[in-house]
Amino acid sequence: MRPGRSRAAVLTAVLGLALFASGCASSGAAKSARFRLERQISAAGLDPQAIVFPFELSDEMRSWVREKVPRTGSPLLRLQRLLNALLIEDRETPITYQRGTTLTAREVWATRRANCLSFTHLFVGLAREVDIPVYYLRVSDLQRYEKDGDLVVASEHVTAAYGPPANRKILDFSADQLMPYRSTEPLTDLGALALFYSNQGAERIRQGDHRKALELLEVAVRLDPELADGWLNRGVALRRSGRAADAEASYWRALEADPIATSPYYNLSALLASAGRQVEAEELLALADRRGNRNPFSFLALGDLSLREGRLAEAERYYRRAHRLFPEHAEPLAALGQWALAGGRIDDAQRFLRRAEKHDPLQPRVRQLDRSLRASLSANG
């Protein structure tokens, strides 16, 4: 644990795990949290019995934590005992970091792998089982961006915390470099549950199972109608299902929930551009081009618009901003190659292509640049 520091990822649903009655009764803190959450789920018009609770423990896990973390000593000392038991003492089957897959606490226990949200579910469940009142914490200023076709995921960090804001202790579990927090806020159990469904919905989109993705994402936005990630992912699933009008409405709901987030602007702009609504698309991207924007894909899209309109200097600025935000990826370098080629600078375009290929020679924009260069060289003899 480190006060005020961490770095991790939330992907932005659910494996159909049956929840069986346990012969090992939960503690007071765990029971209280479960009862409160079930009432909130019912108030959202959903059946709690049909919902997966990602921090739910098995009998084995309850027995383990009660043995490892006796009810003696301060809460901070007991939290440190729990963390040591999970990550240090078990050297034969340690829990390892794996980005991109959101699991339940039980699944983490069984597979010994977790991303940060999955590990937080595990830690929250175990800590509450021994009556330590930990809670979820969202870190909104630490974001990652990933792209898979037309799916752009802005990943925030959610972790576990204990204590009041002035003396908050935060759990670190990450493969990334730690950075000081700038913006944090407690996340309710209901919000964490909605994120769980939204994350797994996004994972089903990547697997091509859009029907199941929509089922999961409908639950996410029912649980938390203000969850922008849920509306965004729902829009992607709808678009990939051929329901463009519904996708547009879902993207607008994402913007309504979080007008500062840039990913909804990007996704909605791409949808409008594909429908020939170019002016609206460009206006949306211009809105996303604001101070503090760290989404490289919005700058790539702005650069593409500028390039199509022949505004080469403007396109270069956008592409270079994307490259500064995304230096380890091939796409901004390939975009700069396209910009150089449009300006007749063949040698520069070739240099950008070689640099891009070192990162990912199969990236679609890299392959397109290669084809364009070959055609240009062939045309020039």
Order of alpha helices (4+ residues) and beta strands (2+ residues): beta-alpha-alpha-alpha-beta-alpha-beta-alpha-beta-beta-beta-beta-beta-alpha-alpha-alpha-alpha-alpha-alpha-alpha-alpha-alpha-alpha-alpha
